[in-house]
Amino acid sequence: MNRIQDRALIKDLERIVGREDVLFDPTELLVYECDALTTHKSLPRAVVIVSSTDEVSKTVKLLNSLDIPFLARGAGTGLSGGATALDGSIIIEMSRMNRILRISYEDRLAVVETGLININLTRTVEDDGYFYAPDPSSQTACTIGGNIAENAGGPHCLKYGSTVNHILALRVVLPDGSIVDLGSKGADSVGYDLVGLFVGSEGTFGIATEATLKLQRMPEAIKTMLADFPTTISASRAVSSIIAAGILPSALEMMDKVTINAVEDSVFAAGMPRDAAAVVIIELDGTAVETSVEAERVREICLSEGARSVWIAKNIDEKNKIWAGRKGAFGAMGRIKPDLMVQDGVIPRSKLPEVLDQIYQIAEKYSLKISNVFHAGDGNLHPNISYDGRDTNEVTHVKAACEEIMGLCISVGGSITGEHGVGTDKLDYVKLIFTPEDINLMACIRACFNPKGLSNPRKTIPSLRCRAY
Ligand SMILES: Cc1cc2nc3c(=O)[nH]c(=O)nc-3n(C[C@H](O)[C@H](O)[C@H](O)COP(=O)(O)OP(=O)(O)OC[C@H]3O[C@@H](n4cnc5c(N)ncnc54)[C@H](O)[C@@H]3O)c2cc1C
């Protein structure tokens, strides 16, 4: 498109959302050149800030009629390049659609606009004794729409399940601009599970504008424990032994020495033992009796696996401190080097000891600083590589190390992403775990929702063509 046509397009977009809410000045667009995966950058052609489903629909209809690609953006905290605008895409910025439309404790649900920041739902209902379970560590920034697109997880998803288990219904603007309602606010919906299909589709099936979410009742008691281990192997064994003992903690997280020290050097300092090789955070919830009995059993298991000490938070402040340390860990790593690659892979929990050991060996091979902080109970690893993006040699090493880590996860029967999605970052790895037939089927399903491929192009599945395409 030439500049005159672009000016006409901007005018048409301004007619839909207002003059202030279309950004096209290159300096303003810089803010949108990447998400939290800063190795992948691409400027959008424009950004349209929407305030309603109607505005999303009109914007998408216009872009579809002109064959211009587009994508939704929530908070841009994604770690796989999902919100990066490829092929001159226009970004549809959702953050202003952040209202809670309805709360029903009778039906235990909330209807929200998808630009709502995750934690704001729990903050709204917690005084009434409820919470929204999926709690990504980025929950003070990321949006419900981004969580839906990525099927986000979080520390408490071990017991409560990831985002897909908490969505009852969705209002979606399809890539041709039409509006559909998927799922139902009741116990079950008839026909295909289109909500299940949409969740995790990474913006390639259209734009969710409203979501009906399940609310959970706050448990009677919560016990948060911190076990200090002299080796990552003993910490990993304790994780498996707790689950094998028939206990399902609400959270079971691990942080290694490099992570602990980055946190303790930062504003998130939680008093964690700096000399520990790893700490395991165990949270138990349920009735007061149940949690007391389980906490004692967990303490015994940790000690028998070699823990040097097991500490239980005595009050809510101590509990919050532990979680601030855990959830602030990625931020704290900014102290190590200017850039951070947060990797995401899944392995069978029982393979943790050997896989962690091999990850440290990969770091050594490429002279990289790797730290591990992750959802150990789910076997969902986050090896984090601290590096300097200005050093091209180091960037090459980061890429090579990531490839080896992905290969390692696959070799032990795991997968290439637990919660951050494929985006642009992991397209090449998709071919390592799916056959061309599998990928073709996925492309065919995408073509039903997104026949022209305009919604978030070149993401999630590598480009193979199916007949329907
Ligand atoms: C410090 C840190 C900690 C993190 N911890 C976790 C964690 O514990 N668990 C976890 O799962 N992730 C985690 N993440 C990754 C990230 O926060 C999640 O993937 C989150 O769900 C992204 O939400 P967002 O609003 O920022 O989405 P964005 O980054 O803006 O977008 C992500 C994808 O969603 C699509 N999208 C956004 N809104 C919509 C919509 N309304 N409809 C359709 N598609 C849409 C975009 O097109 C894009 O493909 C973390 C990230 C950081 C930086």
The ligand as an SDF file (V2000), in Angstrom:
LIG
                    3D

 53 58  0  0  0  0  0  0  0  0999 V2000
    7.7620  -11.7280   34.2650 C   0  0  0  0  0  0  0  0  0  0  0  0
    6.8620  -12.6560   33.4840 C   0  0  0  0  0  0  0  0  0  0  0  0
    6.3270  -13.7660   34.1210 C   0  0  0  0  0  0  0  0  0  0  0  0
    5.4830  -14.6330   33.4100 C   0  0  0  0  0  0  0  0  0  0  0  0
    4.9290  -15.7120   34.0730 N   0  0  0  0  0  0  0  0  0  0  0  0
    4.0550  -16.5090   33.4200 C   0  0  0  0  0  0  0  0  0  0  0  0
    3.4480  -17.6150   34.1010 C   0  0  0  0  0  0  0  0  0  0  0  0
    3.6670  -17.8850   35.2850 O   0  0  0  0  0  0  0  0  0  0  0  0
    2.5820  -18.3720   33.3830 N   0  0  0  0  0  0  0  0  0  0  0  0
    2.2850  -18.1020   32.0690 C   0  0  0  0  0  0  0  0  0  0  0  0
    1.4710  -18.8250   31.4720 O   0  0  0  0  0  0  0  0  0  0  0  0
    2.8640  -17.0840   31.4170 N   0  0  0  0  0  0  0  0  0  0  0  0
    3.7210  -16.2630   32.0450 C   0  0  0  0  0  0  0  0  0  0  0  0
    4.3000  -15.2120   31.3830 N   0  0  0  0  0  0  0  0  0  0  0  0
    3.9980  -14.9920   29.9430 C   0  0  0  0  0  0  0  0  0  0  0  0
    2.8130  -14.0160   29.6780 C   0  0  0  0  0  0  0  0  0  0  0  0
    2.6040  -13.1500   30.7640 O   0  0  0  0  0  0  0  0  0  0  0  0
    1.5380  -14.7990   29.3720 C   0  0  0  0  0  0  0  0  0  0  0  0
    1.6890  -15.4920   28.1500 O   0  0  0  0  0  0  0  0  0  0  0  0
    0.2680  -13.9320   29.2770 C   0  0  0  0  0  0  0  0  0  0  0  0
   -0.8420  -14.7860   29.1230 O   0  0  0  0  0  0  0  0  0  0  0  0
    0.2930  -12.9130   28.1340 C   0  0  0  0  0  0  0  0  0  0  0  0
   -0.7530  -11.9750   28.3570 O   0  0  0  0  0  0  0  0  0  0  0  0
   -0.7100  -10.5300   27.6700 P   0  0  0  0  0  0  0  0  0  0  0  0
   -1.9580   -9.8170   28.0260 O   0  0  0  0  0  0  0  0  0  0  0  0
    0.5430   -9.8300   28.0150 O   0  0  0  0  0  0  0  0  0  0  0  0
   -0.7350  -10.9500   26.1430 O   0  0  0  0  0  0  0  0  0  0  0  0
    0.1310  -10.3850   24.9130 P   0  0  0  0  0  0  0  0  0  0  0  0
    1.5750  -10.6280   25.1530 O   0  0  0  0  0  0  0  0  0  0  0  0
   -0.2860   -9.0030   24.6000 O   0  0  0  0  0  0  0  0  0  0  0  0
   -0.3700  -11.3510   23.7590 O   0  0  0  0  0  0  0  0  0  0  0  0
   -0.0740  -12.7250   23.7830 C   0  0  0  0  0  0  0  0  0  0  0  0
   -0.8330  -13.4120   22.6450 C   0  0  0  0  0  0  0  0  0  0  0  0
   -2.2160  -13.3240   22.9010 O   0  0  0  0  0  0  0  0  0  0  0  0
   -2.9060  -12.7550   21.8020 C   0  0  0  0  0  0  0  0  0  0  0  0
   -4.0260  -12.0000   22.3700 N   0  0  0  0  0  0  0  0  0  0  0  0
   -3.9690  -11.0190   23.3040 C   0  0  0  0  0  0  0  0  0  0  0  0
   -5.2060  -10.6130   23.6280 N   0  0  0  0  0  0  0  0  0  0  0  0
   -6.0580  -11.3450   22.8700 C   0  0  0  0  0  0  0  0  0  0  0  0
   -7.4710  -11.3860   22.7380 C   0  0  0  0  0  0  0  0  0  0  0  0
   -8.2630  -10.5920   23.4510 N   0  0  0  0  0  0  0  0  0  0  0  0
   -8.0140  -12.2650   21.8540 N   0  0  0  0  0  0  0  0  0  0  0  0
   -7.2280  -13.0970   21.1270 C   0  0  0  0  0  0  0  0  0  0  0  0
   -5.8890  -13.0980   21.2080 N   0  0  0  0  0  0  0  0  0  0  0  0
   -5.3150  -12.2330   22.0760 C   0  0  0  0  0  0  0  0  0  0  0  0
   -1.8650  -11.9070   21.0960 C   0  0  0  0  0  0  0  0  0  0  0  0
   -2.1960  -11.7320   19.7270 O   0  0  0  0  0  0  0  0  0  0  0  0
   -0.6240  -12.7590   21.2810 C   0  0  0  0  0  0  0  0  0  0  0  0
   -0.5760  -13.7680   20.3140 O   0  0  0  0  0  0  0  0  0  0  0  0
    5.1710  -14.3560   32.0540 C   0  0  0  0  0  0  0  0  0  0  0  0
    5.7170  -13.2320   31.4270 C   0  0  0  0  0  0  0  0  0  0  0  0
    6.5660  -12.3940   32.1200 C   0  0  0  0  0  0  0  0  0  0  0  0
    7.1190  -11.1920   31.4110 C   0  0  0  0  0  0  0  0  0  0  0  0
  1  2  1  0
  2  3  1  0
  2 52  2  0
  3  4  2  0
  4  5  1  0
  4 50  1  0
  5  6  2  0
  6  7  1  0
  6 13  1  0
  7  8  2  0
  7  9  1  0
  9 10  1  0
 10 11  2  0
 10 12  1  0
 12 13  2  0
 13 14  1  0
 14 15  1  0
 14 50  1  0
 15 16  1  0
 16 17  1  0
 16 18  1  0
 18 19  1  0
 18 20  1  0
 20 21  1  0
 20 22  1  0
 22 23  1  0
 23 24  1  0
 24 25  2  0
 24 26  1  0
 24 27  1  0
 27 28  1  0
 28 29  2  0
 28 30  1  0
 28 31  1  0
 31 32  1  0
 32 33  1  0
 33 34  1  0
 33 48  1  0
 34 35  1  0
 35 36  1  0
 35 46  1  0
 36 37  1  0
 36 45  1  0
 37 38  2  0
 38 39  1  0
 39 40  1  0
 39 45  2  0
 40 41  1  0
 40 42  2  0
 42 43  1  0
 43 44  2  0
 44 45  1  0
 46 47  1  0
 46 48  1  0
 48 49  1  0
 50 51  2  0
 51 52  1  0
 52 53  1  0
M  END
$$$$
